[in-house]
Amino acid sequence: MESTATRDTGTVEFRITGYAHPDAQALSAEVQQEYVRRYGDPDETVLHPEDFEEPAGLFMIAYLDGRPVACGGWRAKQAGPDGLRDGDAELKRMFVIPAARGRGLARAVLRRLERTAVEAGRSRFILETGTEQPEAIALYGSEGYSAIRKFGIYKDHAQSICLGKELAAAV
């Protein structure tokens, strides 16, 4: 799937690449450094490229004038501990490089990811962010995400914030 939009600051193209793609790995390395700057450590959540392969997941990159500048993906989750439900999709590695921020790219990636999750039969997006990411918290709040029961390896961490959004009615 490719989608192209022209903005006054350049051409934006959204590509489903998979998590193993070199651009996905480069952006993931950048987001890990962002976590180190904000929290002191990288995210230790284990991610496997196959988690982001259709139909059980997806990874997308936004390119601005041919340069990878933003990314995000989702992976299917099933009912389990901490309130996880069949039909959940966990949002991972949402990131926009600093030089491309303020252009609406995170919102555009998020909305495209939501749409693909619905198309794959997922009914709710869940995610974990943190107190040191106010931009992310504001974005998700403005898109209808609200607090859910904490899950994942950081569920007991004071800086962890878990959010969710029902997708079927939202997309």
N, C-alpha and C positions, 0 to 999 in steps of 0.2 A: 504494500500500500504506500503510495506516495501522494503527498498533498503539497501544493505550492501556494504561497500567498505572497503578494508583493506589498511591501511597506515602504514608507517614505525613506527609510534608512537602509533598504536593501531587499533582496529576495530571500524569503524564508521557505525552506523545504523541510517537510517532516517525513522521515523514513523509518520504517520498522527494520531494525538491523540485527536484533538479537544481542544478548549480553556478552557474547564472546567476541563480537566485532571489535577491531582495534580502537575505533573511535569511542565505543562504549567503555572499553577498559581505560582509555586515557581520561575520559570524563569522570569515571568512577574513582580513579586515582586522585583527581582534583577535588572531588567531593570529600574524599577521605581526609585530605589536607585541610579542608574547610572544617571538618569535625575536630581535627587536632587543634586548629586555631581557636575554635569556640569552646571545646570541652576538655582539651588536653590529651585526648586519645582518639584513634580511629574507631569507626563502628565495627564491632566484632561479630555482627550478625553474619552467619555463613550464607553465602549466595552461590548458587551453581548455575552456569549458563543454561542448562536444560530446564531450570525452573522458569525461564523466560521464553520458552519455545511454545508456539501456538499448538494446540488450543489451550494449554494449561498456563500460559503466560505470554508476555510480550514485552519487548524493549524497544523504545523509540528514541530517535535523536533528531533534534532540530538543527538544521544547518542554515547559517546566515551567510549568504554569498559564497556558498560552498564550504564554509568552515564550521565544524561541529561546535555548537555553543550551548546547547541545552539537552537534557535527557530525562528519562523517567521510564519506569516499567512497572508491571504488576505480575504477581504470581498467584495461582489459585491456592486457596486454603480450604480445608474441610473442617467440619465440626470437631471441636476438641476442647482442651482446657482454656480457661480464661475468656469464655464467652465467644470463642470462634464458632462460626456457623458454616454449614454447607452452603456454597454459593459465594463465600467471601473471596475477595481478591485483595491481596496486600500490595499497597503502593510502595515502591522502593526506588531509591537513587534519583529522586527528583532534584535537579540541579541546573542552574544557569551560571555560566562563567561570569565573573564580575564585569567584564567589559560589555556584556550583552544584557545586563540587568536593566529593568525599567522599560522594557519594550513589550511586555505582555506575553513573553515566551513561556514562562512557567504556567500561566493560566491556559494558554493554547495547548501545551503539552498535556496538562492535566485533563482538560476537556476531551481531547482525542483519546487519551488512555481510558477515561470513563466510557466513552462510546465503544471502544474495542472490547472492553470487559463485558458490557451489556450484550454485544454481538456474540460473545463467547459463552453466554449464559450465566454470567456472574451477576449477583443481585446487590452486593454491598462492597464498597471500598473501605478498607481499614488501613491505618498507617500509624507509625510511631514517629514523632518528632521530638523536639526538646525545647526547654525554656530559653535556650540561647539562640533560637532561630525565630525571632519575632516576625520576620518577613513571611516565613512558611506558615506560622500560626495565623497571621492575618489573611493570607491567601486562602487557606483551607476554610477559615471561618466565613469569608466572603462568598465561598462556593457551597456553603450549606453543610459543612462538616461540623460535628459536635462530639463532645467527650464520650468515650466508651470505656469499658473495663480495660485496664492495662494488660498487655500481652507481650510475649517475646522476652528476649534475654535481659532487657532493661526495665521490665515491669516493676521491679522493686526500687529503681533508681529515682531519686527525688526530682531530677531534671527531665524525666521522661513524661511525655504527653501522648496519649493515644486517642485518635479521632476516627470517626466513621461516618459514612453517608450511604443511605439507601440509593441504589442506582436506578432501579426500574422506573421509578416515578420522576427521577431527576434528569434522565437523558431522553 
